[in-house]
Amino acid sequence: MGKTVLILGGGTGGVVAANVLRKTLGREHRVVLVDRKENHEFYSPIPFLLVNQRRPQQLTRKLSRLGRKGIDFWQAEVRSVNPARSQVETDRGTIDYDYLIISLGAEHRPENLPGFQEGAYNVYSLSGASRLSRRLQQFSGGRIVIFISSIPFVCPSAAYEIAFLLDEYLRKKGLRHRTELSLITPERSPEPLAGPLVGARLRRDLARRYIKLTTEAKVLSLENGRLKLDQGEVEGDLFIGVPPHRGPSALESSGLTGEGGWIEVDPHTLATRVENIFAVGDATAIRLPVMQTWAPKSGIFAHYQAEVAARNIALLLSGKKPHHRFTGKGL
């Protein structure tokens, strides 16, 4: 008798998992993907959208196209997960599953930082990035402040990519000499997980381009053109923000999450504390034992984690012992 593998989330991890499962499972098994949006949104190129090197339509694909491959797509919002009953509650009804892969990503919570929604552009959404792109076309000079609200956050390179791209963009428009560029982060060093050599190189490159870097700064609020920090304040004319993040709210009563709402998983198999549930991507909490810190949240990790989880589920459904392991590929 066929089984149902349910995937929550149509981002990188969810789409990769669905494709791997459909290719490896027999047709007697059902693969279902649920997402509240009709489109898959590819976030990595968003910095290029800001400077008119990409268009919004280049970053999206209809999730309904998965149907051509034999993957069922449900456009629905996940409300809760009930591991005891192997059920997921959505705004369109209840879905039963035999195996579950959670790839719901991180939730952006700009409302958790006072003044963010009113005073900053959220570059972690297509709509916010599109609005900022239009604003930059009218920009004639001033103080641009790029800030990271808190840790953890997804796409750890994005703020730095935006800073360098804006520097180039403003130079081409003849506006760089009229613009101050600042980048503020709570990190102790740029890209700390990449190591001290990378951090030092980034510091030099930022300084060479006259981009002021402030590290180990806790952002408290944004009000009246002033970004308040635990170590003072920064004035600006245009604020570009990475919003606060937390784990998926739909999982709050599932018993699967730990601190911050992140899902606790085995770092190698992506298995949760419930036998038939796996989780991949930004929603997970994976500890790096050597560095005693959390693994970064990025699409490349979601991709390889999804492959591992999907292939192991396929082995389980064929009566074989799962042996695929995530080794940190992408670091």
Secondary structure, 3 states (H helix, E strand, C coil): CCCEEEEECCCHHHHHHHHHHHHHCCCCCEEEEEECCCEEECCCCHHHHHCCCCCHHHHEEEHHHHHHHCCEEEECCEEEEECCCCEEEECCEEEECCEEEECCCCEECHHHCCCHHHHCEECCCHHHHHHHHHHHHHCCCEEEEEEECCCCCECCCHHHHHHHHHHHHHHHCCCHHHEEEEEECCCCCCCHHHCHHHHHHHHHHHHHCCEEEECCCCEEEEECCEEEECCEEEECCEEEEECCEECCHHHCCCCCECHHHCEECCCCCCECCCCCEEECHHHEECEECCCCEECCECHHHHHHHHHHHHHHHHHHHCCCCCCCCCCCCCC
